[in-house]
Amino acid sequence: MTIVISSLLGVVAVSALSLLGIVVFLFDEPLVKRLLLPLVSFSTGGLLGDVFIHIIPDMAADRAFFARGLGVVLIGILFSFVVEKIIHWRHCHLLPAEEEHHHPVGIMSVMGESVHNVIDGVVIAASFLTSIPIGISTTLAVMFHEIPHEIGNVAVLLHSGYSRKKAVFLNLLSASAAILGTIAVLIMSNAVTSIAASLLPFAAGNLLYIAGADLIPELHRETRLMHGVLQLIAMIAGMSVMYGLLLLE
């Protein structure tokens, strides 16, 4: 029961972060853009720290499973790649280039984010099924990633022509899909006792893909030396938070 409650609290907290998109229209656009890159850098460090400080060492504790688990990490990376590829393909092929209004772009964005959020819910539940400390660290890592992500999502919806209220509502609706992923894993865990051991390395692969394929390329767009140094500091700060959680376990 503790695992169920912890998993649900974690995923609800992550879903609630969608409301942070409100900052897009509380502050001026240049300020929001200046805040996004440090947040992306921090979340990159948090994701990498969670994988290499928490998840992989926990996998290594079971030597018999470790080698097979690394294979599941690769499957997690490939699965994330395929999901993102399908979303981009549908976006490019289903939307006419001459579309006069941008609402279809917003709809595709919501659909794509819903898929990603379901996976986030799976990752959170799998982590809590392994142990409460790993569940907490993974939930925080996902939250670090979602903070700049949710702000960006609302910006896309506003650009697509939606009103402020509708943009925030659609983003919250999309974020709530994570709850479905968590509930599905919790239900399956009653029938498949080894599901946590299988899903944890899958979760690691998903987090590695987000950090390596989605976040780090964004950081490389900024080429000024001082900004690069600040990004590095923010990444180290994110990793340090994950290490600090390890010391508290």
Beta strands, then each sheet from edge to edge (+ up, - down):
end
